[in-house]
Amino acid sequence: MSKYLINKFLYTIDRDPELVERYRADPAGTVSWWEAEVAGRILNCPDPERSTWPELTDAERQALRAHDYVALLELGAHNFLVLTLFIALFERDYTEPLAFQREFAARLSHWTLPYPDIAT
């Protein structure tokens, strides 16, 4: 499992409005592109500073492609990175204030303290 790569994906996508829209419209394509083009950059250095070892697991890839934030959190993704990206992706689909956040909380209501470890 690579919590680092999951978190790097979430952070990278959330910081660029065009990538947010791309991920919303084509999650599988965006995950494949990101893994091939961005994941191997060490500390976001130029291409000569690329690595070939970083790779998402199948479970991580599937959760990202499915927009499955519950699975991402269970895999160890950082809760703030997940929440901020998924608000950007889906809050606009709700008409009531904080409706997405309430759904997010409801889907995670099976968790009890302590929450899953978010250390990388």
For each residue, the residues with C-beta under 8 A, 3 or more apart:
1: 57 59 60 75 76
2: 5 6 54 55 56 57 60
3: 6 7 75 76 77 78 118 119 120
4: 7 8 54 120
5: 2 8 9 39 54 55 56 60
6: 2 3 9 10 56 60 64 72 75 76 77
7: 3 4 10 11 77 78 81 120
8: 4 5 11 12 38 39
9: 5 6 12 13 31 34 38 39 56 64
10: 6 7 13 14 72 77 78 81 82 85
11: 7 8 14 15 81
12: 8 9 15 16 19 34 38
13: 9 10 16 19 20 23 30 34 85
14: 10 11 20 81 84 85 88
15: 11 12 19
16: 12 13 19 20
17: 20 21 88
18: 21 22
19: 12 13 15 16 22 23 30
20: 13 14 16 17 23 24 85 88 89
21: 17 18 24 25
22: 18 19 25 26 29 30
23: 13 19 20 26 27 30 31 89
24: 20 21 27 89 90
25: 21 22
26: 22 23 29 30
27: 23 24 30 31 64 65 66 67
28: 31 32 65
29: 22 26 32 33
30: 13 19 22 23 26 27 33 34
31: 9 23 27 28 34 35 56 61 64 65
32: 28 29 35 36
33: 29 30 36 37 38
34: 9 12 13 30 31 37 38 39
35: 31 32 38 39 55 56 61
36: 32 33 39
37: 33 34
38: 8 9 12 33 34 35 41
39: 5 8 9 34 35 36 54 55 56
40: 50 51 52 53 54
41: 38 44 45 47 49 50 51
42: 45 49 50 51
43: 49
44: 41
45: 41 42 48 49 50
46: 49
47: 41 50
48: 45
49: 41 42 43 45 46
50: 40 41 42 45 47
51: 40 41 42 54
52: 40
53: 40
54: 2 4 5 39 40 51
55: 2 5 35 39
56: 2 5 6 9 31 35 39 60 61 64
57: 1 2 60 61
58: 61 62
59: 1 62 63 71 75
60: 1 2 5 6 56 57 63 64 72 75
61: 31 35 56 57 58 64 65
62: 58 59 65 66 68 71
63: 59 60 66 68 71 72 75
64: 6 9 27 31 56 60 61 67 68 72
65: 27 28 31 61 62
66: 27 62 63 71
67: 27 64 86 89 90
68: 62 63 64 71 72
69: 72 73 82 83 86 104 107
70: 73 74 107 108
71: 59 62 63 66 68 74 75
72: 6 10 60 63 64 68 69 75 77 82
73: 69 70 76 77 79 82 108 116
74: 70 71 116
75: 1 3 6 59 60 63 71 72
76: 1 3 6 73 116 117 118
77: 3 6 7 10 72 73 81 82 118
78: 3 7 10 81 82 118 120
79: 73 82 83 115 118
80: 83 84
81: 7 10 11 14 77 78 84 85
82: 10 69 72 73 77 78 79 85 86
83: 69 79 80 86 87 101 104
84: 14 80 81 87 88
85: 10 13 14 20 81 82 88 89
86: 67 69 82 83 89 90 100 104
87: 83 84 90 91 100 101
88: 14 17 20 84 85 91
89: 20 23 24 67 85 86
90: 24 67 86 87 93 94 100
91: 87 88 94 100 101
92:
93: 90 100
94: 90 91 99 100 103
95: 99
96: 99
97:
98: 101 102
99: 94 95 96 102 103
100: 86 87 90 91 93 94 103 104
101: 83 87 91 98 104 105
102: 98 99 105 106
103: 94 99 100 106 107
104: 69 83 86 100 101 107 108
105: 101 102 108 109
106: 102 103 109
107: 69 70 103 104
108: 70 73 104 105 111
109: 105 106
110:
111: 108 115 116
112:
113:
114:
115: 79 111 118
116: 73 74 76 111
117: 76
118: 3 76 77 78 79 115
119: 3
120: 3 4 7 78
